[in-house]
Amino acid sequence: MRYVSTRGGVQGLSFCDAVMMGLADDGGLLVPETIPNVSADLPHLAGKGYLDLAAYVMGQFIDDIPAAELRSIIERSYGTFDSPTVTPLVDVGGVHVLELFHGPTLAFKDVALQFLGNVFEYVLNKRGGRLNILGATSGDTGSAAIAGVRGKQNINIFIMFPEGRTSPLQEKQMTTVLDANVQNLAIEGSFDDCQSILKSIFNDLAFKDAYDLGAVNSVNWARVLAQVVYYFSAYVQLGLPARFEVAVPTGNFGNIFAGYIARRMGLPIDTLILATNQNDILHRFFTTGRYERGEVHLSHSPAMDIQVASNFERYLYFEFGQSPEKVKTFMSDFSSTGAATTNLDSLDTNAAFTSGRVSDEDTLATIARVFEESGYLLDPHTAVGVQIGLANRRSKVPLVCLATAHPSKFDDVIAQAIPGIEASHPTLELLKDLPVRKTLLEGEVRIIKDFISTFNDQQVS
Ligand SMILES: *Cc1c(COP(=O)(O)O)cnc(C)c1O
């Protein structure tokens, strides 16, 4: 399988090349040249476990890692999960909840980042070289990225977060990791400051090259690919239904885009039900065809407080008949005017999506109602998906709702929804007494660069 850019300026990459490039050099996103259709194989997947499914699905898109090595990467990536099923499907009052939060940081990002960390390690071992990962986080992504690469050779990770502005729990998930290759940088400033520092460092190409800077953001193709697997897992755990539907709480369009790939591979997903909070750029797109930037609003489902969905360009590329010209026109309209429009009826698989948005009040109400009816505790992100899933399901086929975080990660919201309930998890309880390490730094580009270069110089000597 070869990889190309959605904007046409990069071609002929192998899977490992695409993973190491991350964002395409022409500013587009990397996508496989074709999406293989595996319909004929589906009956043979009956009863297969997660590792076999991962090897099968990923094998369709990777031809530059030998099968035995890929298998070993997969085993190591999902050996860190606390369920042998990896992503177990649980019946909650007639809805099938696919629990994606059994990894080390209790959020679905582990599914992708455990795999990505191991692929990075594999490629560096084979090709030589090193990687300095730099990221900015307001919460969940940072800890999952750290968990993905902690202790790995030839990889350092530097995660910036705004000092005092992440939840104490989220901060502990990062700062209790004491491996030498992990550096938590508590920045005096806001999350926006962290992001703008990140941008200017990545824009300094000389520095980026000199220090082999890399990112783990949600546009890396390996992340999407790892997420395709659990749609197959849901299908197999349901017992190969003729059709099913999936509701996905959505922010950057990474998770649901993986479902779109699975659907194009032939998995019988009737509709992908896209659920947003009040940050509803994608819901507006799927109802009007107009993709228009708004302001970011803080919500009870903070990992979805996103206005521009970074994976959306990949979807446009396939819907526009794989035409880089059409993608470029749409994206340049969007970046110059803040809005771009397309005719939904002209899209290739328009019927694939329905969508809806959920207020904070309804998020709380859904958490409370589901708990009352079935004793199952939804995290606020999952609650957004469940509400829209139930409202939008079009047929009497099984409905799968993706559960993206364990409720204990958002215990403050849970307590608001159901007074007197305390959501907890042993992994998080353990963190409370562990030692922490972080470096407090001024929010200045030069200071962060100095930190990275000094750290690397010390490693060499
Ligand atoms: C990142 C995240 C999401 C959103 O996923 P996207 O791939 O960005 O659409 C939803 N829920 C939780 C808990 C997350 O961490």
PDBQT file of the ligand as one rigid body, heavy atoms in Angstrom, charges set to zero:
ROOT
HETATM    1  C1  LIG A 501     -10.183  12.834  21.958  1.00  0.00    +0.000 C 
HETATM    2  C2  LIG A 501     -11.469  12.446  22.596  1.00  0.00    +0.000 A 
HETATM    3  C3  LIG A 501     -12.692  12.494  21.888  1.00  0.00    +0.000 A 
HETATM    4  C4  LIG A 501     -12.810  13.003  20.467  1.00  0.00    +0.000 C 
HETATM    5  O1  LIG A 501     -12.255  12.129  19.526  1.00  0.00    +0.000 OA
HETATM    6  P1  LIG A 501     -11.904  12.636  18.042  1.00  0.00    +0.000 P 
HETATM    7  O2  LIG A 501     -11.129  11.549  17.417  1.00  0.00    +0.000 OA
HETATM    8  O3  LIG A 501     -11.070  13.883  18.242  1.00  0.00    +0.000 OA
HETATM    9  O4  LIG A 501     -13.174  12.922  17.341  1.00  0.00    +0.000 OA
HETATM   10  C5  LIG A 501     -13.840  12.059  22.551  1.00  0.00    +0.000 A 
HETATM   11  N1  LIG A 501     -13.807  11.641  23.839  1.00  0.00    +0.000 NA
HETATM   12  C6  LIG A 501     -12.651  11.591  24.549  1.00  0.00    +0.000 A 
HETATM   13  C7  LIG A 501     -12.685  11.146  25.966  1.00  0.00    +0.000 C 
HETATM   14  C8  LIG A 501     -11.438  11.974  23.949  1.00  0.00    +0.000 A 
HETATM   15  O5  LIG A 501     -10.301  11.929  24.664  1.00  0.00    +0.000 OA
ENDROOT
TORSDOF 0
